[in-house]
Amino acid sequence: MRRMLVVGGASLGIHIWLFFLVAGYRELVFRVGLLFPHHHDVADIGVVGGTGFAVLAIAIIVAGILFERLFRSLWHGTRESAE
């Protein structure tokens, strides 16, 4: 459980870092956010950005946890086959 929390926290940190430092990732956040609100107005920028940020945050955390589990299972598989 602790390992999943560490991986989830690291994934969320990478997500936040990418959002603030990479303009293309920020554009992706807004494009994902545009899929959810009903209206597209200037007043919806906060909703669009927040929704896209949350959706991508969940996606990157799940991907990080799945990658960690895959890496751990492959690592244990190679150690067992070496013995």
C-alpha positions in Angstrom: 0.0 0.0 0.0 2.8 2.4 0.9 4.5 1.7 -2.5 1.3 2.6 -4.3 1.0 5.9 -2.4 4.6 6.8 -3.2 4.1 6.0 -6.9 0.8 7.9 -7.0 2.4 10.9 -5.3 5.3 10.8 -7.7 3.0 10.6 -10.7 0.9 13.5 -9.4 4.1 15.5 -8.9 5.2 14.8 -12.5 1.7 15.8 -13.7 1.9 19.2 -11.8 5.4 19.8 -13.0 4.5 19.1 -16.6 1.4 21.3 -16.4 3.4 24.3 -15.2 6.5 23.9 -17.3 5.4 22.5 -20.6 3.0 24.5 -22.8 2.1 21.5 -25.0 0.9 19.6 -21.9 -1.1 22.6 -20.7 -2.7 22.7 -24.1 -3.5 19.0 -23.8 -5.1 19.6 -20.4 -7.4 22.2 -21.9 -8.3 20.0 -24.9 -9.2 17.2 -22.6 -11.3 19.6 -20.5 -13.2 20.8 -23.5 -14.8 17.4 -23.8 -16.8 17.8 -20.6 -18.5 21.2 -20.2 -21.7 22.0 -22.1 -20.8 25.5 -23.2 -17.6 26.9 -24.5 -17.3 30.5 -23.2 -14.5 32.6 -21.8 -16.1 32.1 -18.3 -15.6 28.3 -18.7 -11.8 28.5 -18.7 -11.5 27.6 -15.1 -14.0 24.7 -15.4 -12.3 23.5 -18.6 -8.8 23.7 -17.1 -9.8 22.1 -13.8 -11.7 19.3 -15.4 -8.9 18.5 -17.8 -6.3 18.7 -15.0 -8.3 16.3 -12.8 -8.9 13.8 -15.6 -5.3 13.8 -16.6 -4.2 13.6 -13.0 -6.3 10.5 -12.5 -5.0 9.0 -15.7 -1.3 9.6 -14.9 -1.7 8.2 -11.4 -3.4 5.0 -12.7 -0.7 4.7 -15.4 2.1 5.1 -12.8 0.6 2.5 -10.5 0.1 0.0 -13.4 3.6 0.7 -14.6 5.0 0.1 -11.1 3.1 -3.2 -10.8 4.3 -4.4 -14.3 7.9 -3.4 -13.4 7.7 -5.2 -10.1 6.2 -8.4 -11.6 8.9 -8.4 -14.4 11.6 -7.8 -11.8 10.4 -10.7 -9.7 10.0 -12.9 -12.8 13.6 -12.4 -13.9 15.0 -12.9 -10.4 13.1 -16.2 -10.0 14.2 -17.5 -13.5 17.9 -16.6 -12.7 17.8 -18.8 -9.6 
